[in-house]
Amino acid sequence: MASAPLTELLLSSTTSSSPLPTVSLHNPLTGALVHSFRSPVASTSTAPARAGKEDKDAQSLENRRTFAAVEGKDGCGGFLMGLGGKEGRSGLNVWSFTRETTQHRLIPPVRLSTIALSRDGVYMAGGTPDGRILLWEVSSGTLLVTVDAHYRSISALAFSDDGAALVSGSEDAGVSVWSVGRLLNASPMDPPTPYATLSDHTLPVTDVCVGLGSFPRCRVMSASLDSTVKIWDISTSPASLLSTFSFPHSITHIAFDALERYFFAAGPASPSTSSAATPSTAEAPAASSRVVRVNLYRKRKDEFGIEVAEPVGGGGRGEVERVGEGAGKEGEVYEVADTITSLHLSPHSPSLFVGLASSAIHVLSLPSLLPSRILAPPPSSTSPGAITFLQTLIRPPELGASSSSSGTGIGGEVPLRPVMPQGMGRTVVVPEERERGGPKGRVVEMRIGAAGSGLRLDELICPARGLTPLSLATAGTGSSVVAGGAAGALEKERNRANDLEREVEVLKRELGRAVSVNEGMWKKVVEGALDRR
């Protein structure tokens, strides 16, 4: 049977504060709507903010990323997560690709401003309006750590490709790189510190991107309302500022090429006249927006007349590469009479996707930056809202298929990946408790047997393969396997079962002694560490 051809789909989501948020899968080649997911409408999504403290903590940067998705892997289906209601007040909605309705409705312990998922779906990070970062384990819903990361609201979060690092951007103009390993080992007595602090922006950070490569051998790109885009090398100590690109307008969204040959920067088309203004003023809706392609390498001829490639903007802090209003040649700028609210560069095809405040999506062909298709929102009396999330993925095999809650994918069913089955943890579980399964967890003990007490594979009976219990001839007697004599074979199997039960009792006693030894050693290590402190 021939396998189905691979098809690229575009996943899009509108702002969580919309009265009618939409989550859709489109075919970018045909523009057809392949699948849509229903979002529960909460009564708090359109409720006005109360005066007082909420006004003080209100977000000044609009159209933040409040949606994330993980593709299926290793036989398990993928899932989607999205905040519901204004500024995440209505909780977190979870979908699977097997059905259009929500799988879970979770309530975070605090109000979230933006979220991010690691590529493998192991961890979820959430940012708060007061500058904190929360890290969860997705499979259990355990709250692993809470970090006082920034002084103001978290505006952008991004995991590295291998999930070993988390990059955060904030309205305090700071960018921090966090090692996930350090976050997991943090405790109230030993709070985590950033692996690197990137503090060269002067206005709120609007977007961050992490290049391919394992941490820390990956580059970080950050954009800000100060009209600059910066590229950092975090493999050095301290982190090195490789390039600075200055634009005549503020930058709201960026997209990094996987091979790091170029990047795209989006922002209002008219020059920003309020570079020193407040963030809310600088983020006022513009009449039109533009996307600029910036090449990171250019060709020149050396003294021998040989054409070579050299990096652009590699002078660090001393040099700034200026990108003019009419930057570049034809095909490097695309303008649209709307506000750009999201940007995504496809890793599967030469396409750039631009989400707009009017709920439309422009599909641009590369390298010409000409629109090949415009995906219009479905007709509705209520506007779905701005497109704040775009991601391309290969058509999931479980899309619209039946699901298996047991996680065994039998008969074509797709096993569901466990996604916070007990809800989102509201208190941090310290590393010591996580190692023992947590307060409501399950402790998996190690089985230690005596040397030579293990069973051989030829002694096991596998009913699933249709094997019948047969008595095996003892080695060296020269006798063959006796097919007859069912009564004798049954008696031998009963004796074998009794022997196994006695062996299990012996192993249990050995396990108890091993556990007691382990507990004694653990207490000595902990007490010694505390005495040294």
Buried (B, 14 or more C-beta within 10 A) or exposed (E): EEEEEEEBBBBBBBBBBBEBBBBBBBBBBEBEEBBEBBBBBBEEBEEEEEEEEBEEBBBBBBBBBBBBBBBBEEEBBBBBBBBBBBBBBBBBBBBBBBBBEBBBBBEBBBBBBBBBBBBBBBBBBBBBBBBBBBBBBBBBBBBBBBBEBBEBBBBBBBBBBBBBBBBBBBBBBBBBBBBBEBBBEBEEEEEBEBBBEBEBBEBBBBBBBBBBBEBBEBBBBBBBBBBBBBBBBBBEEEBBBBBBBBBBBBBBBBBBBEEBEBBBBBBBBBEBEEBEBEBEEBBEEBEEBBBBBBBBEEEEEEEEEEEEEEEBBBBEEEEBBEBEEEBBEEEBBBEBEBBBBBBBBBEEEEBBBBBBBBBBBBBBBBEEBEBEBEBEBEEEEEBBBBBBBBBBBEBBBBBEBEBBEEBEBEEEBBBBBBBBEEEBBEEBBBBEEBEEEBEEBEEEEEEEEEEEEEEEEEEEEEEEEEEEEEBEEEEEEEEEEBEEEEEEBEEBBEEBEEEEEEBEEEBEEBBEEBBEEEEEEEEEEEEEEEEEE
